[in-house]
Amino acid sequence: MDRALPQPTPETQHFWDGCKVGELRLQKCTACRESYFPPRPFCPACGSRSVEIYKASGKAILYSYVINHRPRPDMGTAPHSIAVVQLEEGPRMMTNIVGCPQTPEALQLDMPVEVTFETFGAIALPFFKPAGA
């Protein structure tokens, strides 16, 4: 079984185009200056449609996670983390933590992480790994 992949829409295409070239792209409201994720054509804080796209730093901290021990045909048999990271710019993003053991000892809350991308066919997905790893 192949990995289930997202289907870009006109509202999310800029995000997926950024992932393809190794950039994590966010949106910011030009009215209230709030950064947000996931992509949408209006600000979730104030409702303004005056938004801009920008390249995020790719830095975050591990906000929360669970370790899934159930095997998945598209992810191998090893445990994997399902995580939420708090981006340096403010928004939270659901992701997987890669590049380290999938144990509570290795996955410490508030640890610094950074974005990395993995390509699956025509789409690249953002994952996060321990900073400096």
QUIVEN-V498840 format. One line per field, one symbol per residue. psi: psi as a letter, one per 20 degrees, with the letter a starting at -180 (. if undefined). burial: # if it has 24 or more other ideal C-beta (glycine too) atoms within 12 Angstrom, else .. A space follows every 10 residues. Layout:
# QUIVEN-V498840
psi = ???
burial = ???
This chain:
# QUIVEN-V498840
psi = pqppqqoqrh highghgghh jkpoprqppi gijpqrqrqq jqpigiiqjn qqpqprhjqr qogqrqooip qphijaiqqq qorpqoqhig qqpqaqprjr qmqhhhnpqj qprqqqqppn cjqpqprqqp pi.
burial = .......... ...###.##. ...######. ...####### ..#....... #.#..#.### ###.#..... ....#...## #######.## #.######.# .#....#... #######... ..######## #..
